[in-house]
Amino acid sequence: MEHDECAQAGWEQRGPRVVAIGGGTGLSTMLRGLKNHTKNLTAIVTVADDGGGSGRLRQDLGMPPPGDIRHCMEALANVEPVMQQLLTYRFPAGSGNLTGQSFGNLILAALNGISDSFDQAVARMSQVLAISGRVLPVTNADVALEATFENGATVLGESKICAFKKAQDCRIESVRLLPEHPKALPEAVRAIRQADLILLGPGSLYTSVIPNLLVDGISDAVCASDALKIYICNIMTQDGETEGMTACDHVKALLRHSAPALVDLCLCNCAPVRQGLLERYREEDAAPIVVDRDAIEALGVEVVERPLASETQDYARHSVRRLAQAVMELYSERADTKIF
């Protein structure tokens, strides 16, 4: 077999180069499904979190927050059940300073202590867990997230945005990182440039997805890419962040924080949310996101609807299997297969 044919065979065996950008539960959920479809998988993860156990480690040790990174590595890990239990173990109440802390966070904190940089610590932990694909922090910089609201008020700190928004009783106008324009991890930019498929979301719009686009080099790399670019819209609005926002409002916020060429498609859920769940979410001022197709497509972004909601979970979240299958079907249908 000729060299080019060997390269093509190897690429086909490993699958398309997929880059998923975001953070939180939404990104890790998607990764669990995608790892069954491709080995060429890179997660680029926000480091703006300053709450919970991650926030305490950030404050005490001066390291980037490990939580979102750890969630992604857990999703991609190939380890024995005992190790999986250790990664997800949280110290119970009464554990002193460790109360509520994740053991997986502590492992990453220890690796950060013996490594030259945070991304090197993440790479080492990825090796220990034998993960499928790669997990990259979007930047090694120490960044904080500031939100500005429609009434002009501002609040600094990702963990403070929800309560502050409720107190202001108005929408978020924009978010920014401080210091502004931190330098992206070069490997993250390289992964985007080499990608065949780029995914943004699902996840908290202003605190998980958009912060990545504010890192210098990320938005430009996504916009310049010839890959198929898909924004995966959440199933529900989020209390303290996106109440009352339609799918078009989500897309507009993404474009406002980046550029018009950011995404080609907006993938939305069309499966009904169970009545019992709707009632529970209504108590939290959350509701299924309205898909205003015409308004989105007027922005130059195509809308695709698929039944993506989980049929079994006690939350209105994406199904691991359904989401991964829909994403890969769209790639097969829409993207030009390229061998580099």
C-alpha positions in Angstrom: 0.0 0.0 0.0 1.3 3.5 -0.9 2.1 6.0 1.8 -1.0 8.2 1.1 -3.2 5.1 1.1 -1.8 4.0 4.4 -2.4 7.5 5.9 -6.0 7.5 4.6 -6.6 4.0 6.0 -5.3 5.0 9.4 -7.4 8.2 9.4 -10.5 6.3 8.6 -9.9 3.8 11.3 -9.4 6.5 13.9 -12.3 8.6 12.7 -12.8 12.3 11.9 -10.9 15.0 13.9 -13.5 16.4 16.2 -13.0 19.4 18.5 -15.6 20.1 21.2 -15.5 23.5 22.9 -17.2 24.3 26.2 -17.3 23.2 29.8 -19.6 21.8 32.5 -21.9 18.9 32.4 -23.0 19.4 28.8 -19.6 19.0 27.3 -18.7 15.9 29.3 -22.1 14.3 28.4 -21.4 14.8 24.7 -17.8 13.4 25.0 -19.1 10.2 26.5 -21.0 9.5 23.3 -18.4 10.9 20.8 -15.6 8.7 22.1 -17.5 5.7 20.6 -17.4 7.3 17.1 -13.9 8.7 16.8 -10.5 8.5 18.5 -9.5 11.9 17.0 -11.3 13.8 19.7 -10.1 17.0 21.4 -12.0 18.8 24.2 -11.1 22.5 24.7 -12.3 23.5 28.1 -13.0 26.8 29.9 -11.0 27.7 33.0 -13.1 30.6 34.2 -14.8 28.7 37.1 -14.3 30.2 40.6 -16.9 28.3 42.6 -17.2 25.1 44.7 -14.2 22.8 45.2 -12.5 24.1 42.1 -12.7 27.7 43.4 -11.2 26.7 46.7 -8.3 25.0 45.0 -7.8 28.0 42.8 -7.8 30.3 45.7 -5.6 28.1 48.0 -3.1 26.9 45.4 -3.1 29.6 42.7 -3.9 27.0 40.0 -6.6 27.1 37.2 -9.9 25.5 38.3 -9.7 21.7 37.7 -13.4 20.8 37.8 -14.6 21.2 34.2 -11.3 19.6 33.0 -11.8 16.7 35.4 -15.4 16.1 34.3 -14.2 15.8 30.7 -11.4 13.4 31.6 -13.8 11.3 33.6 -16.0 11.1 30.5 -13.1 9.9 28.3 -11.3 7.7 30.8 -10.6 4.0 30.3 -9.9 2.8 33.8 -11.0 0.1 36.2 -14.3 0.7 38.1 -12.4 1.4 41.4 -10.4 4.2 39.8 -13.6 5.6 38.3 -15.2 5.6 41.7 -12.1 7.4 43.1 -12.3 10.1 40.4 -15.9 10.9 41.2 -15.6 10.6 45.0 -16.5 13.7 47.0 -15.6 14.0 50.6 -18.7 14.1 52.8 -19.8 16.7 55.3 -17.6 16.7 58.4 -14.4 16.2 56.4 -13.0 19.6 57.4 -11.4 21.6 54.6 -12.0 18.6 52.3 -15.8 18.7 52.6 -17.4 18.6 49.2 -14.0 18.4 47.5 -13.6 15.9 44.6 -10.8 13.4 44.8 -10.2 13.8 41.1 -9.7 17.5 41.6 -7.0 16.7 44.2 -5.2 14.4 41.8 -5.0 17.1 39.2 -3.9 19.6 41.8 -1.1 17.3 42.9 0.0 16.8 39.3 -0.1 20.6 38.8 2.3 20.9 41.7 4.9 18.7 40.1 4.4 20.0 36.5 5.8 23.1 34.8 2.3 24.2 33.6 -1.4 23.4 34.0 -1.7 21.9 30.6 1.2 19.6 31.3 -0.6 18.5 34.5 -3.7 17.8 32.4 -1.7 15.8 29.9 -0.1 13.7 32.6 -3.5 12.9 34.2 -4.8 12.0 30.8 -2.1 9.5 30.5 -2.8 8.0 33.9 -6.5 7.6 32.9 -5.7 6.4 29.4 -8.4 8.7 28.0 -9.8 8.5 24.5 -8.7 11.6 22.7 -7.3 14.8 24.4 -8.5 17.3 27.0 -6.9 20.8 26.8 -7.5 23.9 28.9 -8.3 26.7 26.6 -5.5 28.8 28.3 -3.0 28.5 31.1 -3.8 32.1 32.2 -5.4 33.0 35.5 -8.7 34.5 34.3 -11.9 35.8 35.9 -15.3 36.2 34.2 -17.2 39.5 34.4 -20.8 39.9 33.3 -22.4 43.1 32.3 -26.2 43.4 32.4 -28.7 45.3 30.3 -29.1 47.9 33.0 -25.3 48.6 33.0 -24.6 46.7 36.3 -21.5 44.4 36.4 -20.4 41.5 38.6 -17.0 39.8 38.7 -16.7 36.1 39.2 -18.4 33.2 37.4 -19.9 31.9 40.6 -21.6 35.2 41.4 -23.4 35.7 38.1 -26.5 33.6 38.8 -27.5 35.3 42.1 -26.6 38.7 40.8 -28.7 38.3 37.7 -31.7 37.4 39.8 -31.2 40.4 41.9 -30.9 42.7 38.8 -33.9 41.0 37.2 -32.6 41.7 33.7 -30.7 39.9 31.0 -27.0 39.5 30.6 -25.7 41.9 27.9 -22.2 40.5 27.6 -19.3 38.8 29.4 -15.6 39.4 29.3 -12.5 37.8 30.7 -10.1 39.7 33.0 -7.4 40.2 32.1 -8.8 40.6 28.6 -7.6 38.6 25.6 -5.5 35.9 27.4 -3.3 33.8 25.2 -4.8 30.6 24.0 -3.0 27.3 24.5 -1.2 26.9 21.2 -2.2 23.2 21.1 -5.9 24.3 21.3 -5.6 26.6 18.3 -3.7 23.9 16.4 -6.5 21.4 17.1 -9.1 23.8 15.8 -7.1 24.5 12.6 -6.8 20.7 11.9 -10.4 19.8 12.8 -12.9 18.2 10.4 -15.8 19.0 12.8 -16.0 21.7 15.5 -18.7 21.6 18.1 -19.7 24.4 20.5 -21.8 23.4 23.5 -24.0 22.1 24.9 -23.6 23.9 28.2 -24.1 27.1 30.0 -24.1 29.8 27.4 -22.3 32.6 29.2 -20.3 30.7 31.7 -19.2 27.5 29.8 -19.3 28.2 26.1 -18.7 31.9 25.5 -15.7 32.2 27.8 -13.6 30.0 25.4 -14.4 32.4 22.6 -12.9 35.3 24.6 -9.5 33.7 24.7 -7.2 35.3 22.1 -7.0 33.1 19.0 -9.9 30.7 19.6 -12.7 32.6 17.9 -10.4 33.6 14.9 -9.4 29.9 14.5 -13.0 28.7 14.5 -14.2 31.3 12.1 -11.3 30.6 9.7 -11.8 26.9 9.7 -13.3 25.0 6.8 -14.6 22.3 9.1 -18.3 21.8 9.7 -19.2 24.0 12.7 -22.2 23.2 14.9 -23.6 25.0 17.9 -25.5 22.5 20.0 -28.3 24.4 21.8 -29.4 23.5 25.3 -32.7 21.8 25.8 -33.8 24.1 28.6 -33.2 27.7 29.5 -31.0 28.1 32.6 -32.1 29.7 35.8 -29.9 32.7 36.6 -28.4 32.9 33.1 -30.7 32.5 30.1 -34.3 32.8 31.3 -36.7 33.8 28.5 -34.0 33.4 25.8 -34.9 31.6 22.6 -32.6 29.6 20.5 -32.0 32.6 18.3 -31.1 34.7 21.3 -28.4 32.0 22.2 -27.0 32.2 18.6 -27.0 36.0 18.7 -25.0 36.0 21.9 -22.4 33.6 20.5 -22.0 35.8 17.4 -21.9 39.0 19.4 -18.9 37.6 21.4 -17.1 36.3 18.2 -18.0 36.9 14.5 -20.8 36.0 12.0 -18.8 33.1 10.5 -18.6 31.2 13.9 -21.1 28.4 13.1 -22.8 26.8 10.1 -25.5 24.9 11.9 -27.6 25.1 15.1 -28.6 21.7 16.4 -31.7 21.8 18.5 -33.8 19.2 20.4 -37.3 18.4 19.1 -38.2 15.6 21.6 -40.8 16.6 24.1 -39.7 17.0 27.8 -41.8 14.9 30.2 -44.5 16.7 32.0 -43.2 15.9 35.4 -39.9 17.5 34.5 -41.5 20.5 33.0 -43.3 21.2 36.2 -40.1 20.9 38.3 -38.2 23.2 35.9 -41.0 25.7 35.9 -40.5 26.1 39.7 -36.9 27.1 38.8 -38.0 29.6 36.1 -36.7 27.3 33.4 -38.5 26.1 30.3 -37.8 24.3 27.0 -35.9 26.6 24.7 -38.1 27.9 21.8 -36.6 27.1 18.4 -37.3 30.2 16.3 -36.0 28.7 13.1 -36.7 31.7 10.7 -34.9 34.1 13.0 -31.9 31.9 13.3 -31.7 31.2 9.6 -31.9 35.0 9.0 -28.5 35.2 10.7 -27.1 32.8 8.1 -27.1 29.8 10.4 -29.0 26.6 9.4 -31.3 25.0 11.9 -31.4 21.2 12.4 -33.8 19.6 14.8 -33.4 16.1 16.2 -34.9 14.2 19.2 -31.9 14.7 21.5 -33.4 14.7 25.0 -32.8 11.7 27.3 -35.8 9.5 27.8 -34.5 8.1 31.1 -32.8 10.8 33.2 -34.5 12.8 35.9 -33.2 15.9 34.3 -34.0 17.5 30.9 -30.6 16.8 29.4 -29.2 15.5 26.2 -29.0 11.7 25.7 -25.4 10.6 25.4 -26.3 8.2 22.5 -28.8 10.4 20.7 -26.6 13.5 20.7 -23.4 11.7 19.5 -25.4 9.9 16.8 -27.0 13.1 15.5 -23.7 15.0 15.4 -21.9 12.2 13.5 -24.8 11.8 11.1 -24.7 15.6 10.3 -20.9 15.3 9.8 -21.4 12.4 7.3 -24.2 14.2 5.5 -22.7 17.7 5.3 -18.9 17.8 5.7 -16.4 17.2 3.0 -14.1 14.4 4.1 -10.5 15.7 4.0 -7.2 13.8 4.4 -4.4 16.1 5.6 
